[in-house]
Amino acid sequence: MKKIMLVTGILLLAAFLVFVNLRKPFSFDEKNTTEKKEHAVTKAQTVSTAPKAEEGKPAPDFELTNVRGQSVKLSDFKGKKVILNFWASWCPPCKAEMPDMQKFYEKNQDVEILAVNLTNAETNENAPLNFVKKNGLTFQILYDLNGSVSSRYKAFTIPTSYIIDFKGIITHKIIGPMDEKTMAELTADIE
């Protein structure tokens, strides 16, 4: 019975993600909507021809906007260990994972966390920021407005996380939620 419920839940989640990805992405800043849409189209074109993310290969670079409106590139963190996480505020496993991610971040200053919100999959434009505030998240939260970065990183099931080493090489891909212990184990073996 539990397996049937789990399979049904996964199928419903997959159907929802397909439906939401077909919707037009929204903008957080109404006055710059046209400019952001044009920039998103340019980025989407660049991303579509770029290499995909795979273990043992360099993590494809990207540039997204964080919750403070600042532009952030993955390449800005070269020379550091990085956990690259894809999430949505409505996703139960993502909600369960975030408190552990915050605890891990507070204890491990040598590891950067970049949590990419699947903004085009959110049902409410305020949901990601409300979630961040409610949970007191202090690591980098980035907005994937058009879904191009999550697509490039094959984040079709969320949460999906990538562990990236000092040289920018993907060492692990994790599908599903991680706890604090798992994050510590996966980043500890990076030399």
LINJOJO-V875841 format. One record per residue. SS is DSSP state (helix for helix, strand for strand, loop for the rest). PHI is phi in whole degrees, -180 to 180 (none if undefined). NEAR is the number of other ideal C-beta (glycine too) atoms within 10 Angstrom. Layout:
# LINJOJO-V875841
ss: {SS/SS}
phi: {PHI/PHI}
near: {NEAR/NEAR}
This chain:
# LINJOJO-V875841
ss: {loop/helix/helix/helix/helix/helix/helix/helix/helix/helix/helix/helix/helix/helix/helix/helix/helix/helix/helix/helix/helix/helix/loop/loop/loop/loop/loop/loop/loop/helix/helix/helix/helix/helix/helix/helix/helix/helix/helix/helix/helix/helix/helix/helix/helix/helix/helix/helix/loop/loop/loop/loop/loop/loop/loop/loop/loop/strand/loop/loop/loop/loop/strand/strand/strand/strand/loop/loop/loop/loop/strand/strand/strand/helix/helix/helix/helix/loop/loop/loop/strand/strand/strand/strand/strand/strand/strand/loop/loop/loop/loop/helix/helix/helix/helix/helix/helix/helix/helix/helix/helix/helix/helix/helix/helix/helix/helix/loop/loop/loop/strand/strand/strand/strand/strand/strand/strand/loop/helix/helix/helix/loop/loop/loop/loop/loop/helix/helix/helix/helix/helix/helix/helix/helix/helix/loop/loop/loop/loop/strand/strand/strand/strand/loop/loop/loop/loop/helix/helix/helix/helix/helix/loop/loop/loop/loop/loop/loop/loop/strand/strand/strand/strand/strand/loop/loop/loop/loop/strand/strand/strand/strand/strand/strand/strand/loop/loop/loop/loop/helix/helix/helix/helix/helix/helix/helix/helix/helix/loop/loop/loop}
phi: {none/-65/-65/-63/-66/-65/-63/-62/-62/-64/-64/-65/-63/-63/-63/-63/-62/-63/-59/-67/-68/-83/-75/-75/-66/-104/-117/-80/-124/-59/-72/-111/-57/-63/-62/-67/-63/-63/-65/-64/-64/-61/-64/-62/-65/-65/-67/-63/-97/-81/-65/-85/-83/-145/-59/85/-116/-61/-71/-60/-74/-156/-135/-134/-98/-91/-65/-92/83/-89/-82/-130/-110/-60/-63/-62/-106/-61/97/-127/-77/-134/-105/-103/-119/-111/-153/-142/-69/-91/-84/-56/-64/-66/-61/-70/-78/-60/-60/-66/-63/-65/-61/-61/-61/-65/-91/-127/-69/-88/-122/-91/-117/-116/-102/-92/-81/-77/-59/-69/-100/-77/-88/-142/-65/-90/-58/-61/-66/-61/-64/-61/-64/-60/-97/60/-76/-115/-83/-66/-112/-117/-102/-97/-61/-108/80/-69/-73/-63/-67/-62/-92/54/-91/-86/-111/-120/-75/-127/-131/-123/-101/-122/-85/-57/-87/87/-94/-76/-99/-148/-121/-122/-105/109/-72/-115/-103/-58/-62/-63/-60/-64/-64/-70/-92/-68/-82/-86/-113}
near: {5/6/7/8/9/10/10/10/11/11/10/10/16/12/10/15/20/10/10/17/16/8/11/7/20/14/17/17/10/8/8/12/12/9/11/18/15/10/15/18/12/10/18/16/11/13/18/10/6/13/10/11/21/14/11/7/12/15/24/18/12/24/15/22/18/15/17/8/10/10/10/19/11/22/13/14/20/16/10/13/19/24/24/26/28/27/27/26/23/19/21/10/16/22/16/13/24/25/14/16/25/18/13/21/20/10/11/17/7/9/22/18/22/23/26/26/28/28/24/22/23/19/11/10/14/10/15/23/15/11/20/18/10/10/14/9/18/11/18/22/23/25/24/26/23/21/21/22/25/25/18/19/24/15/26/14/15/25/24/22/29/23/23/27/19/14/11/18/14/20/17/18/16/16/14/12/21/23/15/17/10/17/25/14/12/18/20/11/10/17/5}
